[in-house]
Amino acid sequence: MTRDAAWALLCEFTASESLRKHALAVEAAMRWYARIFDSDAEQWGVCGLIHDFDYERWPNPPDHTREGAKILRECGVDAEIIGAIMAHADWNLDEYPRDRPIRKALFAVDELCGFITACALVRPDRLNGLEPPSVKKKLKQASFAASVSRSDIEQGAALLGLSLDEHIRNCIAALQPVARELGL
């Protein structure tokens, strides 16, 4: 699937501007990690862009991811992308373990991109000057971006073999080139 086709699919199924921005953030972080893992940045970017494309229609587990996977298979999307999308949801781990770099990375960046976006939105300079200690301080505030799983963020860094600081730093750096599109 090309990036243009992935964007069209996302827009067809996702009306929410904030969910589209989240997809763009995850795409950017996936491209960043593809370079780190010496992998296909286009494939990883497409994976990040469409990872939640089905969420508005099927927000509840296990329909979210599984209904989308049916559509992706019909579209001829690479099985590696589908497997990563399935693996980012805990309810699919029996069949799709987080045992490959693309699967680990998608899980690792998903929640963190949302959290970094929330952190940037409450700062006057947005992403500019945002550092891991500030993000970690907000992580300790349970009421801030309360729906974001702190456990998933920590587990994601560990899956990638990175310190939490390094993972946060990587994701901030990945989002900076697309800050304008993200409203940051």
N, C-alpha and C positions, 0 to 999 in steps of 0.2 A: 504494500500500500504506500502510495506517495504521501508526502506531507500535505499536499493540496487536497488529496482525497480524504485524508484523516481529518483535516480541518472541516471539510464539507460534511463529513459524517458527524463530527462533534456538533456542528451548528444545526444539523437536521434534528438531532435528538436533545440538544441542550439549549434552552432559551435563556437560562440564568447567566447574566454577565459575570457574576462572581464565580460561578462554576467554570465558565470558559476561561477566565483569568487564572483560576487554579490549574486548569489543564495546561495553559501556557507556561506557568511557573514550573510544573512538574516536567514538561517537555524540556525546558532549559536546563533543569538540574540533571535530567537523564542524559542529555547531550554532554554535559560537563563530565559526568561519571563514565560515559562511553569512552571519552578520551583517556581518562585515568586507567580504565581497564583495557585499553587498546582494542576497542570494539567498534562496531558500526554505529556512528553517531546518528545517522539517518534512521536506522531501525529503532534505536533506543529512544530517539526523539518522538517518533510516531507512537511508540508504546506509551510514553508519558502523556502525549496529547490526547489519546483516546482511552486512557485507563478507566475513566469514570463516565464515558459518553452515555452509558445506559442508566445512570443514577436517577435522573429525573423521572423516567418511566417506571423503573423498578428499584426503588430506594431500599427495599428490605432484603435482608439475606434470606435465602441464598440466591434469590432472583437477580439481585445486583451482581454483576459479573457473569452469571450463568446465561441469562437471557442475552446479554451483550455478546457473549462468546458465540452463541448460535448465529447471530447476525454477522459477526466477524468471519466465522467459518464460511458462511454463504458468500461473503465478499472476497474470499480467497486470501485472507490475511495470514501472514506467516505464523506457523504454529508456535514459534519462539515468542512472538509478541503476545499471542493469546495465552500461552502458559504463564508469562510474567503477569499479565492482568489477572489471571485466575489466582496466582500465588500471592498477590497483594492483599487478598481477603482471607482471613483466618479460616473461614468455613470451607475453603477449598484445599487446605494444606495436605490432607491425606492423599489427594490425587496430584496436587501441584506443589511439592515442597519448595522451599526457598533455597535451592541447592545450586543455582547458577547465578553468575554475576548480574545478569539483567533482572532476574527475579529479586535478588537481594537489594539491588539499587532502587527498583520501583517501590518496594516496601519502605526502604530507608528514606526516600525523599518525599513521599506522599504527605505524611503528617507534618514533617518539618517544613516543607514549603508553605503549607497553610499557616503554620505558626509564625514563621519569619514574616510572612505577609501581614499578619495581625500585628506583630511587633512594629513593623515599618509604618503601618497606618496610623499609629499613635505617636509617631515621632515627627517633629517639624521638618527634618532633613530626610525623612523616609529611610531608604536603604543606605544613603550616604553616611558613612561613619558608624554604621551598625556593626557591632563587634560581638563575638561569642559571649563574653561575660554579661552583656545586657540581655541577650536572648535567654541565657541560663537563669538570670534573675527572674525574668518573666515566667519561665517554666516552673519556678517554685510557687508562683501565685496561682493557686488552683482555680480561682475565679476568672483569670484572664484566659480568653480563648478556651473556655472550659470543656468544649467538646473535643478538643485535640488530645489524643492519647499520649501522655508523657512516656508511658511504658514503650509504646511503639517507636517513639523518637530515640530512646536510649537503646532499644533492641536493634533498631536500624543501623545506628553507628557501629554497634558491636558486630553485626552481620558483615559489615564492610571492612571490619578490622581497623577501624579508626577511633580515635578519641572523640568524644562528643564535641569538643572545641573544634577539632579539625573538620568534622562533618558539617557543623554549623557554618564554619568559615567557607567551606566549599560551596554550600548551598547559597549563601549570601553572594558570593562571587558569581555564581551561575545566574542568579536573578538580576544582577546589575545591568547586563546588556539589554534585558527586556523590561527594565523598570518602567519605561514609558507605557508599553502595552499593558502592564499590570496596574497602572495608575499609581506607581510608586516613584 
